[in-house]
Amino acid sequence: MAAPQPAKPATKPAPVAAKPAPKPVAKAPAKPAKPTGPLKPLQSFDHEIELATAAFSPCGKYLVAAGTDATLYRYDTEKWERTELKGHNAWLSAIAFHPTDGRLFSLDSWGRICAWNYADDSPKPLWTREDAHKGWAKHLALSPDGKLLATCGADKHVRLWSATDGSPLATLAREKDKPAHDSVAFTLAFHPDGSSLVSGDLKGQIHEWALPGGEYKRTLDAKSLFLHPDNINDVGGVRRLVFFDAGKSLAACGANPATAGFVTAKPVVLLFDWSTGKQTGQLQPPDVTAQDGFAFDAAQHPAGPLMVAASGSQGRGAFWYWKPGDPAPILVDRLQLHCRSISLHPDGKRLAMIRYGAGGGNGKKLDKEGMYAGNPCTLKVFEFTPPATA
């Protein structure tokens, strides 16, 4: 049984002009630890609550993590001082940075969107949008030009918003008066050229929507990421969508589920050719087991390979570094257990990673007050020196 979320307030700050982004920085943190292979630990920050995601700002000066305590945690990457951003009232689901103007956008599970000037001394919401979705809001993405926000959620809807003031622009649908998806919509990604948006759901459907209007174009098949056992809960789904190779290819993160209930699954990343929509391959180490869980996040390294975060059963999970098209990964680091989120610094040298604690997270563990304690998290920063590729 998850911890209860607080009641919703109904305040909405007036829009405030965005500020220019800070100048880029590329200084490495002080006091580096001893090398331990390709991933050399630099900083580590423990959190008593779960973190949904973390990302470096485009300027490189900040690392921001989103917590299930309705708080954004901003770390200065020079002094590593922490600032807490308050403006949400529910578990945070996703964040996205504007590429140039110093704004950060955040989404919580109750559907509140907030915009921030993330470099302010004590950031306050510039504007908020309430009830973007009914039920659990799952993901938020920002268009490459910084003008459009897209959100999706458990209500199966995909919606477009103005990034300037949060005003609604479109609710996407394949058929009139029906939601965009037939099941929970988990994830979104804009094509790098801004011409399309993709959304992925529980049943392994990936829909493409034409922009700026949001007209439905086609569906890519990722149903191998879904399991529907008899009389048990549906499991699996497309957990993250990532364009790579300058938009020529699309990666769909998830798993091949083996059982429901207490879910077991083999993490996998499906690869698609964007022009044809056909699956061209997959990334899955040959020795993974059904205890290794899901591939939850991915990003392309400037050298070309994909970096993948995988997390599974107690004491399982890994960081992968894999060149698409190669039959085997260049690196599988199984010391990075319960890896849920990865972000590469603009300098291309530092990597931020969220790693969950080893607790079961199934509601059995209570704290001293008899409340569900949840899973602790560690936000870690590494210097990443990729192994040589062929």
C-alpha positions as CSV (number, residue, x, y, z in Angstrom):
1,M,0.0,0.0,0.0
2,A,1.6,3.3,-1.1
3,A,2.0,6.3,1.1
4,P,-1.1,8.6,0.8
5,Q,-0.7,11.8,-1.2
6,P,-1.7,15.2,0.2
7,A,-4.9,16.9,-0.7
8,K,-4.9,19.2,-3.8
9,P,-4.8,23.0,-3.4
10,A,-6.2,25.2,-6.1
11,T,-3.8,28.1,-6.4
12,K,-2.4,29.2,-9.7
13,P,0.4,31.8,-9.8
14,A,0.2,34.4,-12.6
15,P,2.6,33.8,-15.6
16,V,6.0,35.4,-15.2
17,A,8.5,36.1,-17.9
18,A,11.2,33.5,-18.4
19,K,14.9,34.4,-17.8
20,P,17.8,33.6,-20.1
21,A,19.6,30.4,-19.3
22,P,22.9,30.6,-17.4
23,K,26.0,30.4,-19.4
24,P,27.2,26.8,-20.0
25,V,29.7,25.3,-17.6
26,A,31.8,22.3,-18.0
27,K,33.9,22.1,-14.8
28,A,34.3,18.7,-13.2
29,P,33.3,18.3,-9.5
30,A,36.0,18.6,-6.9
31,K,37.4,15.7,-4.9
32,P,37.0,12.9,-7.5
33,A,37.0,9.3,-6.2
34,K,39.5,6.7,-7.3
35,P,38.8,5.2,-10.8
36,T,36.7,2.0,-10.8
37,G,36.5,1.3,-14.5
38,P,34.5,3.2,-17.1
39,L,32.3,4.7,-14.4
40,K,34.3,6.7,-11.9
41,P,32.2,7.9,-8.9
42,L,32.3,11.6,-8.3
43,Q,29.3,12.5,-6.2
44,S,26.5,10.6,-4.3
45,F,23.4,11.9,-2.7
46,D,21.0,9.8,-0.7
47,H,17.3,10.4,-0.6
48,E,14.9,8.7,1.8
49,I,12.1,8.8,-0.9
50,E,12.0,7.5,-4.4
51,L,13.1,9.8,-7.3
52,A,11.3,9.5,-10.6
53,T,13.9,11.0,-12.8
54,A,16.9,13.3,-12.9
55,A,18.5,15.4,-15.6
56,F,21.3,17.9,-16.2
57,S,20.2,21.4,-17.4
58,P,21.3,22.4,-21.0
59,C,23.7,24.9,-19.5
60,G,25.3,22.2,-17.4
61,K,25.2,24.2,-14.2
62,Y,22.4,22.2,-12.5
63,L,21.3,18.7,-11.9
64,V,17.6,18.4,-11.1
65,A,15.9,15.4,-9.6
66,A,12.1,14.8,-9.2
67,G,10.9,13.2,-6.0
68,T,7.8,11.3,-4.9
69,D,7.5,13.8,-2.0
70,A,6.3,16.5,-4.5
71,T,9.7,18.2,-4.4
72,L,12.2,19.1,-7.1
73,Y,15.8,18.9,-5.9
74,R,18.3,21.2,-7.7
75,Y,22.0,20.5,-7.2
76,D,24.6,23.1,-8.3
77,T,27.2,21.1,-10.2
78,E,30.1,23.3,-9.0
79,K,29.5,23.4,-5.2
80,W,26.9,20.7,-5.1
81,E,24.6,22.8,-2.9
82,R,21.0,21.6,-2.9
83,T,17.9,23.8,-3.3
84,E,14.4,22.5,-3.0
85,L,11.7,23.7,-5.4
86,K,8.2,23.6,-4.0
87,G,5.1,23.9,-6.2
88,H,3.6,20.4,-6.5
89,N,1.4,18.5,-4.2
90,A,1.7,14.9,-5.5
91,W,4.4,12.5,-6.7
92,L,6.5,14.0,-9.5
93,S,6.4,12.0,-12.7
94,A,8.6,13.9,-15.2
95,I,10.7,17.0,-16.0
96,A,11.9,18.7,-19.2
97,F,14.3,21.6,-19.8
98,H,13.8,24.3,-22.4
99,P,16.8,24.2,-24.7
100,T,17.7,27.9,-24.5
101,D,15.7,30.2,-22.2
102,G,16.3,28.8,-18.7
103,R,12.9,27.2,-18.0
104,L,12.2,23.9,-16.5
105,F,8.8,22.1,-16.8
106,S,7.6,19.5,-14.3
107,L,4.6,17.2,-14.1
108,D,3.1,15.5,-11.0
109,S,0.9,12.4,-10.8
110,W,-2.3,14.5,-10.2
111,G,-1.8,16.3,-13.5
112,R,-0.3,19.6,-12.4
113,I,2.2,21.1,-14.7
114,C,4.6,23.8,-13.4
115,A,7.0,26.1,-15.2
116,W,10.1,27.4,-13.5
117,N,13.1,29.7,-14.0
118,Y,15.4,27.0,-12.8
119,A,18.4,29.3,-12.2
120,D,16.6,31.7,-9.8
121,D,18.0,31.8,-6.2
122,S,14.7,30.4,-4.9
123,P,12.6,29.4,-7.9
124,K,8.9,29.7,-7.7
125,P,6.4,28.5,-10.3
126,L,6.0,30.9,-13.3
127,W,2.7,29.4,-14.1
128,T,0.8,26.2,-13.3
129,R,-1.7,24.1,-15.1
130,E,-4.1,22.0,-13.0
131,D,-5.6,18.7,-13.9
132,A,-3.8,18.0,-17.2
133,H,-5.0,14.4,-16.8
134,K,-7.6,12.5,-14.7
135,G,-5.9,9.7,-12.9
136,W,-2.1,9.2,-12.9
137,A,-0.2,11.6,-15.2
138,K,2.8,9.7,-16.4
139,H,5.1,11.7,-18.7
140,L,5.9,15.1,-20.1
141,A,8.0,16.1,-23.1
142,L,9.1,19.4,-24.7
143,S,9.3,20.0,-28.4
144,P,12.8,20.8,-29.9
145,D,11.9,24.4,-30.5
146,G,10.6,24.8,-26.9
147,K,7.1,25.8,-27.9
148,L,5.0,22.7,-27.2
149,L,4.5,20.6,-24.2
150,A,3.1,17.1,-24.5
151,T,1.7,15.0,-21.6
152,C,0.1,11.6,-21.2
153,G,-1.3,9.4,-18.5
154,A,-3.4,6.6,-17.1
155,D,-6.5,8.2,-18.6
156,K,-5.1,7.1,-22.0
157,H,-5.0,10.7,-23.3
158,V,-2.2,12.5,-25.0
159,R,-2.4,16.3,-24.8
160,L,-0.6,19.3,-26.2
161,W,0.0,22.6,-24.3
162,S,1.6,25.9,-24.9
163,A,5.0,26.0,-23.2
164,T,4.7,29.8,-22.9
165,D,1.7,29.9,-20.5
166,G,0.3,26.3,-20.2
167,S,-2.8,27.0,-22.3
168,P,-4.4,23.9,-23.9
169,L,-3.8,23.3,-27.6
170,A,-5.1,19.9,-28.5
171,T,-6.3,16.5,-27.2
172,L,-5.0,13.9,-29.6
173,A,-7.2,11.0,-30.9
174,R,-7.2,8.4,-33.6
175,E,-11.0,8.4,-33.6
176,K,-13.4,11.2,-32.6
177,D,-14.4,11.3,-28.9
178,K,-12.0,8.5,-28.0
179,P,-8.6,8.8,-26.1
180,A,-5.3,8.5,-27.9
181,H,-4.6,5.0,-26.5
182,D,-6.5,1.9,-25.6
183,S,-4.4,1.5,-22.4
184,V,-2.3,3.5,-20.0
185,A,0.0,5.9,-21.9
186,F,3.4,5.7,-20.3
187,T,5.8,7.8,-22.4
188,L,6.4,10.5,-25.1
189,A,9.1,11.7,-27.4
190,F,9.3,14.5,-30.0
191,H,11.2,13.7,-33.2
192,P,14.3,15.9,-33.4
193,D,13.1,17.8,-36.4
194,G,9.9,18.7,-34.6
195,S,7.6,17.2,-37.2
196,S,6.2,14.4,-35.1
197,L,5.3,13.2,-31.6
198,V,5.3,9.5,-30.5
199,S,3.5,8.0,-27.5
200,G,3.8,4.5,-26.1
201,D,1.4,2.5,-23.9
202,L,1.0,-0.5,-21.7
203,K,-0.1,-2.8,-24.5
204,G,3.0,-2.1,-26.6
205,Q,1.4,0.3,-29.1
206,I,3.5,3.3,-30.3
207,H,1.4,6.0,-32.0
208,E,2.9,8.7,-34.2
209,W,1.2,12.1,-34.3
210,A,1.9,14.8,-36.9
211,L,2.7,18.3,-35.7
212,P,1.7,21.0,-35.1
213,G,-1.9,19.8,-35.2
214,G,-1.5,16.4,-33.7
215,E,-3.2,14.3,-36.4
216,Y,-2.8,10.5,-36.1
217,K,-0.4,9.0,-38.6
218,R,0.5,5.4,-37.8
219,T,1.2,2.8,-35.1
220,L,4.4,0.9,-34.5
221,D,4.2,-2.6,-33.1
222,A,5.9,-3.2,-29.7
223,K,3.5,-5.8,-28.4
224,S,6.4,-8.1,-27.3
225,L,6.7,-5.7,-24.4
226,F,3.3,-6.6,-23.0
227,L,1.9,-9.7,-21.2
228,H,-1.8,-10.4,-20.5
229,P,-2.0,-13.5,-18.4
230,D,-5.4,-15.0,-17.6
231,N,-7.1,-13.5,-14.5
232,I,-4.0,-11.6,-13.4
233,N,-3.0,-8.0,-13.9
234,D,-1.6,-6.8,-17.3
235,V,2.1,-6.1,-17.1
236,G,4.9,-4.6,-19.2
237,G,4.5,-1.7,-21.7
238,V,6.6,0.8,-23.5
239,R,8.5,2.6,-20.6
240,R,10.6,5.1,-22.5
241,L,10.9,6.2,-26.1
242,V,14.1,7.7,-27.4
243,F,15.1,8.9,-30.9
244,F,18.7,8.4,-31.9
245,D,20.9,8.6,-35.0
246,A,19.6,12.1,-35.6
247,G,16.0,10.8,-35.7
248,K,16.6,8.0,-38.2
249,S,15.9,5.4,-35.5
250,L,13.6,5.0,-32.4
251,A,14.4,3.0,-29.3
252,A,11.5,1.6,-27.2
253,C,12.5,0.6,-23.6
254,G,10.7,-2.1,-21.7
255,A,10.9,-5.8,-21.0
256,N,9.7,-9.2,-22.1
257,P,7.4,-10.0,-19.2
258,A,7.5,-13.6,-17.8
259,T,5.0,-13.5,-15.0
260,A,2.4,-11.1,-13.5
261,G,1.5,-10.6,-9.9
262,F,5.0,-10.1,-8.5
263,V,6.3,-9.2,-11.9
264,T,9.3,-10.9,-13.4
265,A,10.7,-9.8,-16.8
266,K,13.8,-9.7,-19.1
267,P,14.8,-6.1,-19.9
268,V,15.0,-5.3,-23.6
269,V,15.2,-2.3,-25.9
270,L,13.4,-2.6,-29.3
271,L,15.0,-0.7,-32.2
272,F,12.9,0.7,-35.1
273,D,13.7,2.2,-38.4
274,W,11.8,5.5,-38.3
275,S,11.2,5.8,-42.1
276,T,9.5,2.4,-42.4
277,G,8.3,1.9,-38.8
278,K,9.7,-1.6,-38.9
279,Q,11.6,-3.2,-36.0
280,T,15.2,-3.7,-37.0
281,G,16.5,-5.4,-33.9
282,Q,16.7,-5.4,-30.1
283,L,19.2,-4.9,-27.3
284,Q,19.1,-7.7,-24.7
285,P,22.2,-9.2,-23.2
286,P,22.3,-13.0,-23.7
287,D,22.6,-13.8,-20.0
288,V,19.7,-11.7,-18.7
289,T,17.1,-13.5,-16.6
290,A,13.5,-12.9,-15.6
291,Q,14.8,-11.4,-12.4
292,D,16.6,-8.5,-14.2
293,G,13.4,-6.5,-14.7
294,F,12.9,-3.6,-17.1
295,A,14.9,-1.2,-19.3
296,F,13.5,2.0,-17.9
297,D,15.6,4.7,-19.6
298,A,18.0,5.2,-22.5
299,A,20.1,8.0,-24.1
300,Q,22.5,8.1,-27.0
301,H,26.1,8.9,-26.2
302,P,27.9,11.3,-28.5
303,A,30.2,8.4,-29.6
304,G,27.1,6.6,-31.0
305,P,26.2,3.8,-28.6
306,L,23.0,3.8,-26.5
307,M,23.2,4.0,-22.7
308,V,20.5,2.0,-21.0
309,A,19.3,1.9,-17.4
310,A,17.8,-1.4,-16.2
311,S,16.3,-2.4,-12.9
312,G,14.8,-5.7,-11.6
313,S,14.3,-7.8,-8.5
314,Q,16.2,-7.3,-5.3
315,G,19.8,-6.9,-6.0
316,R,19.4,-6.9,-9.8
317,G,19.8,-4.4,-12.6
318,A,22.6,-2.9,-14.7
319,F,23.9,-0.1,-16.9
320,W,24.3,-1.0,-20.6
321,Y,26.5,0.6,-23.2
322,W,25.6,-0.8,-26.6
323,K,26.2,0.2,-30.2
324,P,23.0,-0.6,-32.2
325,G,23.8,-3.2,-34.8
326,D,26.4,-4.9,-32.7
327,P,25.5,-8.4,-31.6
328,A,26.7,-7.9,-28.0
329,P,27.0,-4.9,-25.6
330,I,30.3,-3.1,-25.2
331,L,29.6,-2.8,-21.5
332,V,27.2,-4.3,-19.0
333,D,27.9,-2.9,-15.5
334,R,26.0,-5.0,-13.0
335,L,27.4,-3.0,-10.1
336,Q,24.8,-0.3,-11.0
337,L,21.8,-2.1,-9.4
338,H,18.3,-0.9,-9.7
339,C,19.3,1.7,-12.3
340,R,16.2,3.8,-13.2
341,S,17.2,7.1,-14.9
342,I,20.3,8.3,-16.7
343,S,21.4,11.8,-18.0
344,L,24.6,12.8,-19.7
345,H,26.1,16.2,-18.8
346,P,26.5,18.6,-21.8
347,D,30.3,18.2,-21.4
348,G,29.8,14.6,-22.5
349,K,31.9,13.3,-19.6
350,R,29.7,13.2,-16.6
351,L,26.7,10.8,-16.1
352,A,23.9,11.2,-13.6
353,M,22.1,8.0,-12.5
354,I,19.2,7.2,-10.1
355,R,19.6,3.9,-8.3
356,Y,16.8,2.6,-6.1
357,G,17.4,0.9,-2.8
358,A,17.3,-2.8,-2.4
359,G,13.9,-2.8,-0.6
360,G,11.0,-4.8,-2.0
361,G,8.8,-1.7,-2.4
362,N,5.7,-3.9,-2.1
363,G,4.1,-2.3,1.0
364,K,5.4,-4.8,3.6
365,K,8.1,-2.6,5.1
366,L,6.8,-0.1,7.6
367,D,8.6,2.7,9.4
368,K,8.6,3.4,13.2
369,E,5.2,5.2,12.9
370,G,3.7,2.2,11.1
371,M,3.7,3.9,7.7
372,Y,4.9,2.5,4.4
373,A,8.5,3.7,4.1
374,G,8.8,3.2,0.3
375,N,12.2,2.8,-1.4
376,P,15.2,5.0,-0.7
377,C,17.1,6.3,-3.7
378,T,20.7,7.4,-4.4
379,L,21.4,10.1,-7.0
380,K,24.9,9.3,-8.3
381,V,27.2,11.3,-10.6
382,F,30.0,9.5,-12.4
383,E,32.8,10.4,-14.8
384,F,32.1,8.2,-17.7
385,T,35.0,7.1,-20.0
386,P,33.3,4.9,-22.6
387,P,35.2,1.7,-23.7
388,A,36.5,1.9,-27.2
389,T,34.1,0.8,-30.0
390,A,35.0,-1.1,-33.1
